[in-house]
Amino acid sequence: MFDMQNSWHPVESACGNLPTALSSRNVNMNNTIAAIATAPGEAGIAIVRVSGSESLAIADAIFRCSGIRPSLRPQNTFVHGYIQSPGKCAKTDGGVDEGILLIYKAPHSYTREDVIEIQGHGGATSARRILRAVLDAGAQMATPGEFTRRAFLSGRIDLLQAEAVMDLIRARSDRAATAAIEQLEGSLSNCFTNIYDTLITVAGDLEATLDFGEDELPAATMQTLKTQLGTVTCNLTALLKTWDEGHLLREGAIVVISGHPNVGKSTLLNALLGSDRAIVTHQPGTTRDTLEEQLVLNGIPLRIVDTAGLRDADCRIEQEGIRRAHSQISLADINIWVVDGSDVLSQSERDHIAACNPEHCIVVMNKADLGSQLSDADFIGLSTVSCSLRDGIGVDLLRKTIVDILGITTTAPGHATLSERHRIIVQEALNELNETLSLLGTNADAFAVVAAGMVRNSLDLLGEITGRIYHKELLDTIFNRFCVGK
């Protein structure tokens, strides 16, 4: 029999301690919950997950198999059988499905509760019928993310690891998935735990100095505390620098293709995608609306937006397309401005290009096969690429330029990074600690009480990252983003 003990052994929280609630959780951990854990649609199997103290009793009520009943079987085993509605005979009333029952007993499960998983035939109908049988046997429908929420509340994982689960599910590239796995394994948790433990020591030592007179405190004590705080602020600053990459991996970058009509914007979109997604004609104003496609470039998810040509237009539909183009340009992480390199720039083009942010703009000089009237000298301070998009010339160089502007080293593997939630908290904690260092640098004895309080404030903030300290609203914000079966 396949041994699932190792694959389901609980991952200890990197914090080492169970989380502390700031307010009531308003979550009934005594309920046994159930949900479909697989995506809707036709598939080989569908999985219904059940967690809670009544899981094994529910298995006995709805799963018919040869030999001993499910609740008496060893943990981490699976058995073939038939699912039936509770209290009904499958022979006379008809069964629900044929399937496999997997048994995990507390604490060796995802939630550290008794858990069963029923694998039936794929498809919406089969999964729904199995779930109905489980609910009729006494389970309650799970809320979004409730299984992972229970894993956190039981101390199996911390909040950073819980968020990594969602990052992994939503990953749009191998690089993003690798980063999520590293966070799930506790890399980021360990960093914050070490920082937190150092700050606890600093806070305790600062408060201890209040019991000494000015002449009794060893001279090296305060300098040691300053050094420890300096190390913490350096570590937090280094973590803060990972946010840019984390934002790109989680949210993707918006790359907007803009320019005047008939310069090759839609041709560029097709060239980047490697397919004829946009209509390409010689008639100006063909693109009347934004056209969006997803692309993964060197592990970075991109949202490519083709826009209407910018010009003075009489048509109200085209005017609306131009308005939307300007709106997308304002949101862009990278604005690719396409020009006809075989012709001189109009004053309107010069004005538009002059308004671009040089750090986030690439000028593509298209139609190089027709001769060159433009060069890099016409776009000083901007990244430029000469292309013949019709022939595919220059597209690879453009891809490399996009990656360079995004500023991610593509040869390095993905690693755990801060999310927007983490960034906000770390920045607030850094502000507190930098102010603490400033106070201790001016008059350590006079401001020791204030400094100790500020260190405690930073501890409270950082505790919310891993979940050492939490409140119901924080958990709702995190877990409500999950699907129901996770």
NORRALIN-V410500 format. One record per helix or strand of 2 or more residues. SS is the DSSP state (a for helix, b for strand). FROM is the first residue (numbers start at 0). TO is the last residue. If there is no record, write none. Layout:
SS,FROM,TO / SS,FROM,TO
This chain:
b,19,20 / b,32,35 / b,44,50 / a,54,61 / b,62,63 / a,69,71 / b,76,82 / a,89,92 / b,96,103 / b,114,120 / a,123,135 / b,139,140 / a,145,152 / a,158,169 / a,173,183 / a,186,208 / a,218,239 / a,242,250 / b,252,258 / a,264,272 / b,290,296 / b,299,305 / a,315,330 / b,333,339 / a,346,353 / a,357,359 / b,360,365 / a,367,369 / a,375,378 / b,382,385 / a,394,405 / a,419,442 / a,447,465 / b,468,469 / a,471,478
